[in-house]
Amino acid sequence: MSRLLRKRPALGMALLSGIATVVGLAISLSIDWFPAQASTAAGDIDNLWDVLLILSVPIFVLVMSVALYSVFAFRVPPGDMSDGAPIHGNTKLEVIWVTIPFVIVSALSVYAAVVLSDIEAKEKGAMIVNVTGQQFAWSFDYPGEGKLKSNRLVLPKGRRVEFRVKTKDVIHSFWVPQFRLKTDTVPGLTTKIRVTPNRLGSFDVVCAELCGIGHSTMRQAVRVLPPAQFAAWVAKRTQRAGDGGVAAAGGDAAAAGKGLFNDTGCKACHTLADAGSDAKIGPGLDDLAEKDAVMFGKKNGQSPEEYVKNSIEDPAAFVVPKFPKDTMPKTYKDDLSPEEIDTLVKYLLTVSGGKSK
Ligand code: CUA
């Protein structure tokens, strides 16, 4: 066998690379490389990837099999110290191995450029969403929906979205794997990227650029809703931001406050009997109006209302003794409207024994 292959090297190489190509293609195409497809761009990008595999696996396999074959078939017999035969090139072969890659690479770049311009195409009626990265969270606002702000990304299915991506500090990378969308946030620049979600559900928003110690926690979710549900979400959020949620709670300010306490995460860390919470990570709030707000407020030169408001907006400014520093998120000032914070402050002081107006 080895003698035959040595006499007919082209036959041996063709045989080996043929088998290896089939095996390589079968393996690479059977792997499920990507998560679910949730945007109109996903199919195009996944097809491009498959074409790249179909073209590059045989080339890789051809190069490797020729190299391995040569190592095996042309190794020097023991004791043979003679030089190899001089070779002065092979014009035909060189023309072939320059032309074929040139054609392949040119065709691929044209194909990739067409895919890119398709998936990034501008469309009328696109919804603009501003995305802001900061160490270590994403926040979103919707200038076309009454400047709505949110720390959750919610999108309607089937509508073109133009993300305008910025950063408050370092370089992050805004990545939604299921949309096949990724773009860096660069200080001083606004990067635009467009996508049309076409699948309902909840997908990942990930930071894909090492941006500091909390990089791995910079993960949120995007929810894609049917358009009517999206409109309802916008209406609810807008109203809540405008009046602190009072109208949505049927005019009951206490119910609105309790809703905010439960929905925005206060409940996860603070004990408050009125809201049925017994968490112990942060200070308990059941005697806030009678004790802490008065005592610590006085210490900081604040009224009880100012003390509570400041504790929500700037939690690191004063930490109740014996409680951990830098545990409460500093994002509430951005995520809640002034009216919502007001509702929350009044609620907390009312249910903890005070008589806040
Ligand atoms: Cu932001 Cu990593």
Boltz pocket constraint, residues with backbone or C-beta under 6 A from the ligand:
constraints:
  - pocket:
      binder: B
      contacts: [[A, 133], [A, 134], [A, 135], [A, 136], [A, 171], [A, 172], [A, 173], [A, 207], [A, 208], [A, 209], [A, 210], [A, 211], [A, 212], [A, 214], [A, 215], [A, 216], [A, 218]]
      max_distance: 6.0
